[in-house]
Amino acid sequence: MSLFDVLIRPIVTEKSTLLQESGKYVFQVQRKANKADVKAAVEKAFGVIVLDVNTMKIKGKSKRYGPRPVSRPDWKKAVVTLQAGDTIQLFEGA
């Protein structure tokens, strides 16, 4: 798996926006990616220093389409803590 395949998309919600004030950024990552993969991918993609990575598996929600229940796919989320002073411009709107 390539480093650029690890990160799928940034997660932009109210909670993740509040975390940015403390230098934490949230990404959806590949389910097979480990913390070392996520750290290397963020450092290479954005040119920042990563201090810590917290990952969690999110179970897909159950939905109904007419009479049959289906479930959304499971996915993995990573919260990345950056060194003080580093920011990711993708989230800053620049």
PyMOL commands that set and color helices and strands:
alter all, ss='L'
color gray80, all
select helices_A, chain A and resi 3-6+14-22+35-46+89-92
alter helices_A, ss='H'
color red, helices_A
select strands_A, chain A and resi 7-10+24-29+50-58+62-65+68-71+75-82
alter strands_A, ss='S'
color yellow, strands_A
deselect
rebuild
show_as cartoon
